[in-house]
Amino acid sequence: MKLWASGRYGFSLPKKVEITGPDGVTSTFVYHSRKVGPTSELTNRTLVRIAIAQYLEGAGGELCHIDDTVAPFPGTLTQIRPFAPPPPPPRVRPSRVMPRAGSAAKEAA
């Protein structure tokens, strides 16, 4: 299963959940918010749970819309992330009080 959320932090719509069954067939569930007013949006985890519930009820195929009236899947979800290298160490600027050895040589020249 994969969640595709657009935007910098995954808050933008539309959102897409792809579920690949044991037979290799991929079902795609798309969510567009149709709520009007100051109501809160569904979280990504809730959208995934609803898509799983719809998939287990037999919905699937090429493209389905996530129905937010369906009860979410009650089971536990395990998040698996692909291997990614660790981020580089933060860059630290030398302070004015204790400059680097190379900086002092440049200032003297």
Buried (B, 14 or more C-beta within 10 A) or exposed (E): BEBEBEEEEEEEEEBBBBBEEEEEEEBBBBBEEEEEEEEEBBEBEBBBBBBBBBBEEEBBEEEBEBEBEBEBBEEEEEEEEEEEEEEEEEEEEEEEEEEEEEEEEEEEE
